[in-house]
């Protein structure tokens, strides 16, 4: 039993290390040679563990989603209230995006296009956890009761998915984080009660990076085909 636990721990550690490499470099640009040289592990050993790069990618993306779900749960359990939890969850994901190569995002999109089952399962887990969080927030008077939360969160998922192609829509003076912050803050404000809005304002006063303002006279209109 101990040997099996040790092997499982070692495998998880390997997957997490590969995930870190892919987040920084993108999935498509991370070759088996790159993984081998970075982790000081032979390609032969890698192919003994993973039958192909596709199977490795599948495990890495699964680990990414599992780690994310676990961290969201930890944040929810240790936050002072549900709105703080939701904002901290968004802040945690923001930090990941800030250190992520945009290629990783694009490659994940391509992976889910080929693996619809994985995409549906990931969205189901996300929605289940978020709806449970909001349900408690409604009971505590922080979120509004007159909201169809299932629709709102599905719309949020769609908006998050669209971030993978944000450069096709926004000009170069708008960053990925600008769009992410606007989506997240607008979402929370849209479902908060009057009591909840006070919690939001207090939180945002401590995290001004989430509400970066761009003067209207400095915003460039979108020109098709240009960044």
TAMO-V754221 format. One record per residue. RES is the residue in one small letter. BURIAL is + if it has 24 or more other ideal C-beta (glycine too) atoms within 12 Angstrom, else -. Layout:
res=RES burial=BURIAL
res=RES burial=BURIAL
This chain:
res=x burial=-
res=x burial=-
res=x burial=-
res=x burial=-
res=x burial=-
res=x burial=-
res=x burial=-
res=x burial=-
res=x burial=-
res=x burial=-
res=x burial=-
res=x burial=-
res=x burial=-
res=x burial=+
res=x burial=+
res=x burial=-
res=x burial=+
res=x burial=+
res=x burial=+
res=x burial=+
res=x burial=+
res=x burial=+
res=x burial=+
res=x burial=-
res=x burial=-
res=x burial=+
res=x burial=+
res=x burial=-
res=x burial=-
res=x burial=+
res=x burial=-
res=x burial=+
res=x burial=-
res=x burial=-
res=x burial=+
res=x burial=+
res=x burial=-
res=x burial=-
res=x burial=+
res=x burial=-
res=x burial=+
res=x burial=-
res=x burial=-
res=x burial=-
res=x burial=-
res=x burial=+
res=x burial=-
res=x burial=-
res=x burial=+
res=x burial=+
res=x burial=-
res=x burial=-
res=x burial=+
res=x burial=-
res=x burial=-
res=x burial=+
res=x burial=+
res=x burial=+
res=x burial=+
res=x burial=+
res=x burial=+
res=x burial=+
res=x burial=+
res=x burial=+
res=x burial=+
res=x burial=-
res=x burial=-
res=x burial=+
res=x burial=+
res=x burial=-
res=x burial=-
res=x burial=+
res=x burial=-
res=x burial=-
res=x burial=+
res=x burial=+
res=x burial=-
res=x burial=-
res=x burial=+
res=x burial=-
res=x burial=+
res=x burial=+
res=x burial=+
res=x burial=+
res=x burial=+
res=x burial=+
res=x burial=+
res=x burial=+
res=x burial=+
res=x burial=+
res=x burial=+
res=x burial=+
res=x burial=+
res=x burial=+
res=x burial=-
res=x burial=+
res=x burial=+
res=x burial=-
res=x burial=-
res=x burial=+
res=x burial=+
res=x burial=+
res=x burial=-
res=x burial=+
res=x burial=+
res=x burial=+
res=x burial=+
res=x burial=+
res=x burial=+
res=x burial=-
res=x burial=+
res=x burial=+
res=x burial=-
res=x burial=-
res=x burial=-
res=x burial=-
res=x burial=-
res=x burial=+
res=x burial=-
res=x burial=-
res=x burial=-
res=x burial=+
res=x burial=+
res=x burial=-
res=x burial=-
res=x burial=+
res=x burial=+
res=x burial=-
res=x burial=+
res=x burial=+
res=x burial=+
res=x burial=-
res=x burial=+
res=x burial=+
res=x burial=-
res=x burial=-
res=x burial=+
res=x burial=+
res=x burial=-
res=x burial=-
res=x burial=-
res=x burial=+
res=x burial=+
res=x burial=-
res=x burial=-
res=x burial=-
res=x burial=-
res=x burial=-
res=x burial=+
res=x burial=-
res=x burial=-
res=x burial=+
res=x burial=+
res=x burial=-
res=x burial=-
res=x burial=+
res=x burial=+
res=x burial=-
res=x burial=-
res=x burial=+
res=x burial=-
res=x burial=-
res=x burial=+
res=x burial=+
res=x burial=-
res=x burial=+
res=x burial=-
res=x burial=-
res=x burial=-
res=x burial=+
res=x burial=-
res=x burial=-
res=x burial=-
res=x burial=+
res=x burial=-
res=x burial=+
res=x burial=+
res=x burial=+
res=x burial=+
res=x burial=+
res=x burial=+
res=x burial=+
res=x burial=+
res=x burial=+
res=x burial=+
res=x burial=-
res=x burial=+
res=x burial=+
res=x burial=+
res=x burial=+
res=x burial=+
res=x burial=+
res=x burial=+
res=x burial=-
res=x burial=-
res=x burial=+
res=x burial=-
res=x burial=-
res=x burial=+
res=x burial=+
res=x burial=-
res=x burial=-
res=x burial=+
res=x burial=+
res=x burial=-
res=x burial=-
res=x burial=-
res=x burial=-
res=x burial=-
res=x burial=+
res=x burial=-
res=x burial=-
res=x burial=-
res=x burial=-
res=x burial=-
res=x burial=-
res=x burial=-
res=x burial=-
res=x burial=-
res=x burial=-
res=x burial=-
res=x burial=-
res=x burial=-
res=x burial=-
res=x burial=-
res=x burial=-
res=x burial=-
